[in-house]
Amino acid sequence: MENASAVKIFESLSSGIRLEIYRLLVRTGPQGLVAGEIGAALALPPTNLSFHLKALTHSQMLSVVQEGRFLRYRANLALMQELISYLNAECCSGHPELCAELCQPLACAASSV
Protein backbone atom coordinates (compact mmCIF):
# COMPACT_ATOMS: atom_id res chain seq x y z
CA MET A 1 0.00 0.00 0.00
CA GLU A 2 1.21 3.48 -0.79
CA ASN A 3 1.12 6.38 1.64
CA ALA A 4 -1.35 8.27 -0.60
CA SER A 5 -3.76 5.32 -0.51
CA ALA A 6 -3.59 5.13 3.28
CA VAL A 7 -4.26 8.87 3.55
CA LYS A 8 -7.27 8.55 1.25
CA ILE A 9 -8.69 5.76 3.43
CA PHE A 10 -8.15 7.68 6.65
CA GLU A 11 -9.78 10.76 5.15
CA SER A 12 -12.83 8.70 4.18
CA LEU A 13 -13.13 7.25 7.69
CA SER A 14 -12.51 10.56 9.49
CA SER A 15 -16.24 11.31 9.57
CA GLY A 16 -18.10 9.82 12.51
CA ILE A 17 -21.00 8.88 10.26
CA ARG A 18 -18.75 7.12 7.74
CA LEU A 19 -17.04 5.23 10.52
CA GLU A 20 -20.45 4.11 11.80
CA ILE A 21 -21.45 2.99 8.29
CA TYR A 22 -18.24 1.00 7.87
CA ARG A 23 -18.56 -0.66 11.28
CA LEU A 24 -22.21 -1.53 10.58
CA LEU A 25 -21.21 -3.19 7.32
CA VAL A 26 -18.37 -5.06 9.03
CA ARG A 27 -20.94 -6.53 11.43
CA THR A 28 -23.12 -7.72 8.53
CA GLY A 29 -20.20 -9.53 6.88
CA PRO A 30 -20.38 -10.66 3.25
CA GLN A 31 -24.17 -10.22 3.16
CA GLY A 32 -23.82 -6.43 3.38
CA LEU A 33 -26.84 -4.15 3.36
CA VAL A 34 -28.82 -2.20 0.81
CA ALA A 35 -28.70 1.57 1.15
CA GLY A 36 -32.17 1.82 2.70
CA GLU A 37 -31.24 -0.67 5.41
CA ILE A 38 -28.10 1.32 6.24
CA GLY A 39 -30.10 4.55 6.42
CA ALA A 40 -32.75 2.96 8.64
CA ALA A 41 -30.18 1.39 10.98
CA LEU A 42 -28.35 4.69 11.46
CA ALA A 43 -31.36 7.05 11.12
CA LEU A 44 -29.80 8.90 8.19
CA PRO A 45 -31.82 10.70 5.51
CA PRO A 46 -31.18 9.39 1.96
CA THR A 47 -29.33 12.49 0.70
CA ASN A 48 -26.97 12.50 3.67
CA LEU A 49 -26.44 8.75 3.41
CA SER A 50 -25.74 8.95 -0.33
CA PHE A 51 -23.02 11.55 0.24
CA HIS A 52 -21.23 9.36 2.80
CA LEU A 53 -21.63 6.12 0.82
CA LYS A 54 -20.12 7.83 -2.22
CA ALA A 55 -17.07 8.92 -0.20
CA LEU A 56 -16.57 5.41 1.20
CA THR A 57 -16.91 3.73 -2.19
CA HIS A 58 -14.57 6.29 -3.76
CA SER A 59 -11.89 5.32 -1.23
CA GLN A 60 -12.69 1.64 -1.95
CA MET A 61 -13.59 0.98 1.70
CA LEU A 62 -16.98 -0.21 0.45
CA SER A 63 -17.93 -2.22 -2.59
CA VAL A 64 -21.33 -1.76 -4.19
CA VAL A 65 -23.39 -4.06 -6.41
CA GLN A 66 -26.64 -3.21 -8.15
CA GLU A 67 -29.48 -5.61 -7.32
CA GLY A 68 -32.48 -4.56 -9.36
CA ARG A 69 -33.47 -1.14 -8.06
CA PHE A 70 -31.26 -1.43 -4.98
CA LEU A 71 -27.58 -0.93 -4.27
CA ARG A 72 -25.98 -3.43 -1.88
CA TYR A 73 -22.93 -2.24 0.03
CA ARG A 74 -20.26 -4.38 1.66
CA ALA A 75 -17.21 -3.47 3.74
CA ASN A 76 -13.91 -4.09 1.98
CA LEU A 77 -12.31 -6.12 4.76
CA ALA A 78 -9.30 -7.06 2.64
CA LEU A 79 -8.43 -3.39 2.16
CA MET A 80 -8.73 -2.75 5.91
CA GLN A 81 -6.38 -5.68 6.58
CA GLU A 82 -3.97 -4.24 4.02
CA LEU A 83 -4.13 -0.87 5.79
CA ILE A 84 -3.44 -2.48 9.17
CA SER A 85 -0.49 -4.39 7.70
CA TYR A 86 0.84 -1.18 6.16
CA LEU A 87 0.62 0.60 9.53
CA ASN A 88 2.39 -2.24 11.35
CA ALA A 89 4.91 -3.19 8.65
CA GLU A 90 7.86 -1.56 10.35
CA CYS A 91 7.02 -2.54 13.90
CA CYS A 92 10.25 -2.83 15.90
CA SER A 93 12.36 -2.13 12.81
CA GLY A 94 10.79 -5.00 10.90
CA HIS A 95 11.03 -7.51 13.77
CA PRO A 96 7.51 -7.63 15.28
CA GLU A 97 8.47 -10.61 17.45
CA LEU A 98 10.56 -8.19 19.55
CA CYS A 99 7.51 -6.19 20.57
CA ALA A 100 4.86 -8.91 20.80
CA GLU A 101 3.62 -7.47 24.10
CA LEU A 102 2.93 -4.11 22.43
CA CYS A 103 1.06 -5.81 19.59
CA GLN A 104 -1.56 -7.41 21.88
CA PRO A 105 -4.99 -5.75 21.90
CA LEU A 106 -5.79 -3.84 25.06
CA ALA A 107 -8.23 -5.66 27.34
CA CYS A 108 -10.23 -2.48 27.93
CA ALA A 109 -10.54 -1.86 24.17
CA ALA A 110 -11.91 -5.36 23.60
CA SER A 111 -14.54 -4.98 26.32
CA SER A 112 -15.87 -1.71 24.85
CA VAL A 113 -16.68 -3.24 21.45
C-alpha positions as CSV (number, residue, x, y, z in Angstrom):
1,M,0.0,0.0,0.0
2,E,1.2,3.5,-0.8
3,N,1.1,6.4,1.6
4,A,-1.4,8.3,-0.6
5,S,-3.8,5.3,-0.5
6,A,-3.6,5.1,3.3
7,V,-4.3,8.9,3.6
8,K,-7.3,8.6,1.3
9,I,-8.7,5.8,3.4
10,F,-8.1,7.7,6.7
11,E,-9.8,10.8,5.2
12,S,-12.8,8.7,4.2
13,L,-13.1,7.3,7.7
14,S,-12.5,10.6,9.5
15,S,-16.2,11.3,9.6
16,G,-18.1,9.8,12.5
17,I,-21.0,8.9,10.3
18,R,-18.7,7.1,7.7
19,L,-17.0,5.2,10.5
20,E,-20.5,4.1,11.8
21,I,-21.4,3.0,8.3
22,Y,-18.2,1.0,7.9
23,R,-18.6,-0.7,11.3
24,L,-22.2,-1.5,10.6
25,L,-21.2,-3.2,7.3
26,V,-18.4,-5.1,9.0
27,R,-20.9,-6.5,11.4
28,T,-23.1,-7.7,8.5
29,G,-20.2,-9.5,6.9
30,P,-20.4,-10.7,3.3
31,Q,-24.2,-10.2,3.2
32,G,-23.8,-6.4,3.4
33,L,-26.8,-4.1,3.4
34,V,-28.8,-2.2,0.8
35,A,-28.7,1.6,1.2
36,G,-32.2,1.8,2.7
37,E,-31.2,-0.7,5.4
38,I,-28.1,1.3,6.2
39,G,-30.1,4.5,6.4
40,A,-32.7,3.0,8.6
41,A,-30.2,1.4,11.0
42,L,-28.4,4.7,11.5
43,A,-31.4,7.0,11.1
44,L,-29.8,8.9,8.2
45,P,-31.8,10.7,5.5
46,P,-31.2,9.4,2.0
47,T,-29.3,12.5,0.7
48,N,-27.0,12.5,3.7
49,L,-26.4,8.7,3.4
50,S,-25.7,8.9,-0.3
51,F,-23.0,11.5,0.2
52,H,-21.2,9.4,2.8
53,L,-21.6,6.1,0.8
54,K,-20.1,7.8,-2.2
55,A,-17.1,8.9,-0.2
56,L,-16.6,5.4,1.2
57,T,-16.9,3.7,-2.2
58,H,-14.6,6.3,-3.8
59,S,-11.9,5.3,-1.2
60,Q,-12.7,1.6,-1.9
61,M,-13.6,1.0,1.7
62,L,-17.0,-0.2,0.4
63,S,-17.9,-2.2,-2.6
64,V,-21.3,-1.8,-4.2
65,V,-23.4,-4.1,-6.4
66,Q,-26.6,-3.2,-8.2
67,E,-29.5,-5.6,-7.3
68,G,-32.5,-4.6,-9.4
69,R,-33.5,-1.1,-8.1
70,F,-31.3,-1.4,-5.0
71,L,-27.6,-0.9,-4.3
72,R,-26.0,-3.4,-1.9
73,Y,-22.9,-2.2,0.0
74,R,-20.3,-4.4,1.7
75,A,-17.2,-3.5,3.7
76,N,-13.9,-4.1,2.0
77,L,-12.3,-6.1,4.8
78,A,-9.3,-7.1,2.6
79,L,-8.4,-3.4,2.2
80,M,-8.7,-2.8,5.9
81,Q,-6.4,-5.7,6.6
82,E,-4.0,-4.2,4.0
83,L,-4.1,-0.9,5.8
84,I,-3.4,-2.5,9.2
85,S,-0.5,-4.4,7.7
86,Y,0.8,-1.2,6.2
87,L,0.6,0.6,9.5
88,N,2.4,-2.2,11.4
89,A,4.9,-3.2,8.7
90,E,7.9,-1.6,10.3
91,C,7.0,-2.5,13.9
92,C,10.3,-2.8,15.9
93,S,12.4,-2.1,12.8
94,G,10.8,-5.0,10.9
95,H,11.0,-7.5,13.8
96,P,7.5,-7.6,15.3
97,E,8.5,-10.6,17.5
98,L,10.6,-8.2,19.5
99,C,7.5,-6.2,20.6
100,A,4.9,-8.9,20.8
101,E,3.6,-7.5,24.1
102,L,2.9,-4.1,22.4
103,C,1.1,-5.8,19.6
104,Q,-1.6,-7.4,21.9
105,P,-5.0,-5.7,21.9
106,L,-5.8,-3.8,25.1
107,A,-8.2,-5.7,27.3
108,C,-10.2,-2.5,27.9
109,A,-10.5,-1.9,24.2
110,A,-11.9,-5.4,23.6
111,S,-14.5,-5.0,26.3
112,S,-15.9,-1.7,24.9
113,V,-16.7,-3.2,21.4
